Amino acid sequence: MSEPAIITCALTGVLTDPRIHAVPVTPAELASSAREAWEAGAVCMHVHFRDQAEGRGHLPSWDPALAADIAAAIREACPGVILNFTTGVTGRDQSGPIACLRAGRPEIAACNAGSLNYLKTRADGGWAWPPMLFDNPVEKVAEIIAAMAETGTKPEFECFDTGIVRSVGMFVQAGMVARPQVNFVMGVASGMPADPELLPLLLRYRPEGCPWQATVIGRAEIWALHARAAELGGHLRTGLEDTFYLPDGSRAAGNGALIDALADLAREAGRDIASAEEARTIWGLA
């Protein structure tokens, strides 16, 4: 029998404008949305922090006091919840993410395991945004891993392509980390596609025995990949950071509806939904 599926809700993401899309921004909004997701079966909340000033909610914030407030609000709304903080920044300065880790003490945090040309084109061939490098050299990865060790936080290695998956294995060989947790990020335009046929191949290259999940970004087409991840024994993630669309192509009213749909897929694959206590054991947090 497959182990229970751990469901993570990616509550809000980065840069999505709350004046256009109904994403949570304030501590109260994030706590309320987390509660919806919690009641639907998500036991882990992936959290980004947004600027709280009026008209600036689409911009990221690395204010440690805000991170602490958001962590406290979500923990109060969802007793026993597992928190997963974002840490991703371009450039070498990680002082903001490290300060937020120290303030909020999450049990898990994203650790971007390699660099990516972050690109997207429009239908007319122009760039959707100026081409940029999401740079994560080894010394930057090592610094954030050390900060996580200080705060008792388990790194979740975000892998945008197959070379980054293989790099995580080298981090193990080099003694940077033990029993890593791998997240296959699929659907970013310049990264791995959201292709269900690719997933079994990725599993051949992850460090042996490590827990894994799939983060799938896109529209209604992403749900076939979620179903495949559930069938293959992976853990699952969705939320307004990753999509606004339900399996039937309709727009989700919020995170609760997305988690409901993901939990249904897990059950259809014969998986139970993990409790927070079971998730801690599976992920080695207990």
N, C-alpha and C positions, 0 to 999 in steps of 0.2 A: 504494500500500500504506500502511495506517495505521501511524503510529509505534508503537513498543512501549508497552505499558501499564505505567506505574509504579504499583506497589502499596505503599500505606502501611498499617501495622498500628497501630491505636490501642490500646495495650497494656492500659490499666486505667481511664482516665477519672477522674472526681471524684465522691466521696460514696458510690459503691457499697460496701456493707459487706462486707469480706472474710470476716466471720463467717457471712454468708448466701450470698454468691456467691464462687466461687473465682477472684478476681482477684488478680494479682500486686501486691505492696506493697513488699517489701524490694528492695534492689539486686540480690541474688542471684536472687530470684524474677522480677524484671523481666528480668534478663539471660537466664535460662532460657527464659522465655516468648518473648522476642525471638528467641532462637535457633530455636525451633520455627517462628516466623513467617518468619524468614530462610530456613530450609530449604524452606519452602513457596512462597517467591517474593517476600516483602515485602523491599524494600531500604531503606525509610524507616520509622522507628519514632517515632510520636507519643507523647510522654511526659508524664504528670502525676506529681507528687510527693506522696506520702502521709505523714502523721504516722507515725513509726516506733514510738511508744509503744504498749504493749500495750492493746488495746481501743480504740485511736484511729485505726486504719488506714483508716477511712472518711472521715477528715478531711484536707483539703489541707495541705501544708507548703510554705513558701517558704524553707527553709533552704538557702543556697547550697552548703554543704559536702555536704549530701545530694544536691543536683542534680549536683555534680561526681562523687560516688561512683557514682550511677546511670549517668551518661554514660560513665564509665570502664568500668563493668561491662558495659554493653551493647556498647561498642566492642570490648572484649576478646572477648566472646562472638561477635560478628558483624563480623569485620574488613572494613573498607570501608563499613560501614553509614552511612546518612544519618540524623542525629538531628533531630527536630522537637519543640521544647519548647512546652508550653502557656504562655500569659501572661495568661489571662483572670482578672480580678478585678472585683468590684463596688466602686464607689467610686473616688475619684481617686488613691489611693495605689498606685503601681505599683513601689515600691521593692523588694518581694519578687521579682516576676518579673524585674526588671532585674538584681538581684543574681544570680539563677539563670542568666540569659543570660551574664553576665560570668564566672561560675564554670564553666559547662559548654560555652560556645562552640558551640552547635549550628549546623548549616548552614542550618536553616530554623526558624522559629517561627511559631506561630499569631498573627495580628493581627486582633482582633475589630473589624470595620470599621464598626460602627454599633450603635445601642442597640435593645433588644428588651424588651418586657414579657414576662417569663418566667413563663408561666402553664400550669396544667393542672388540669382538673376531674376529679372522680370520677364514677362512674355515678349517684350520688345527687345530683349537682349541686354538691357541696361542693368547695372547693379542695383539690387534692392536697398543696399546700404554700402558705404565705402568699404572695400575689402579690408579685412583686419586679421591679425594673427592673435589667436588665443594661445598665448605662450606659457608653457608649463615645463621648463627645463628641469633636469633631475634635482638640482640644488634647491629649486623652489618647492618641488614635491617633498624633498627630505625635510625642509623647514616646517611645512605644514603638518607632516607626520609627527615631527618632534613636538609641536604645539599640542597636537591631539593626545599624544602620550601624556603630556603634562596635565591635561584636563580630564583624562579618563574617557576619551572619545575614540570610538572605533572608526577608522577611515573606510569609506565606501568609494572604491576606485571607479571614476567615471571614464568609460572607454568609448571614444567616438569612432575608432576604426580598429582594424585587426592588429595593426602594429602596436597600438596602445594596449590591447589585450595581452599581447606577448610581452610587452614591457613590464606589466605587473608581475609576470613570472620571474623576470630578471630582478625586480625589486626584492622578491623573496630570496632568490639565490644570493643577492648582495647583502642580505641581512637587514634590509630596511624595514621589513614588515613580516609578520608571520600570519598564516591563515587569513589571507586577504578576502575581502568581500568585493565582488565585481558587479558593476552595473553596465550592461550593454546599452549605450545611448544610440538609438536608431531613428532615422527620419530627419536629422539635420541635413540640409541640402548638400553640404560639402563633406559629410561624414558617411557612416554606414546607412544604407537605405533601410526602410521599414519593410523588409522582405522576409516572410516566414521561412523561405528556403535557406536563407543565410544563417539562421539561428543554430541549427545543429552543427554547422561547421565551426562557429565561434566557440561552442562548448568544447571542441577538441583542443583549443588553444588556451583556455583559461587554466590557471594553476589547479592542479588536481585536488578535487575535494572541496574547493572553496564555494561558499554560498554565492548565488548569482540571482540577478533580476534583470528585467528589461524595462527601460524607459523608452516609450514610443511616442514620437512627436508627429502630429499630422491631423488629418480629418477622419472621416468614417473608415478609411482604409486601414487604419492602425489596429482595428479590433481583431482582424485575422491573425496578426502577429501576437497580440495579447493571448489569444486562444492557444496558439502554438507554444508560447512560453509556459502556459499553465499545463499543457499536455506533457511537456518535457521536464516538468518538475521545478521550474523557476519560480521566483517570487515576483510580485506584480506591482506596478506603479501606474497611476494616472492622476489627473487633477487638472485644474485650470492653467497650470504652467505648461502642460503638454498638449492639451486639446480643449476645444470648446464643444466637440461633437460626439454624440451618442452613436451606438452601432447602426441605428436606422438613418443616420445622417442629420437628425434634428439637433438643434442647439441645446446644450445642457443648461438647466436653470442654475446649477451650482455644483460644488464638489460632491455633495451627497449623491446626486444622480449618477455621476461618473463612477463613483465607488460602487454603487449598487450594480451597475452594469458589469464592472470588472469582477465583483464577487460572484455574479451569476455565471460568468465564463469559467471561473475556477471550479465552481460546483459542477458544471457541465462536463468538466474534465475529470471529475471524480475526486476533487480535492476538497478537504475541509478548509475553513478560513481560520487562520491562526489567531489565538488570543495574544494579548501583549505578553503574558507569561511564557507562552510557547515560543513566541518570536524571540524573546530574550535568550531562551535556551538554544534555539536553532542558530542564532547569530553569535552565540558566545558572549552575551552581555550579562548573563545571570551570575 
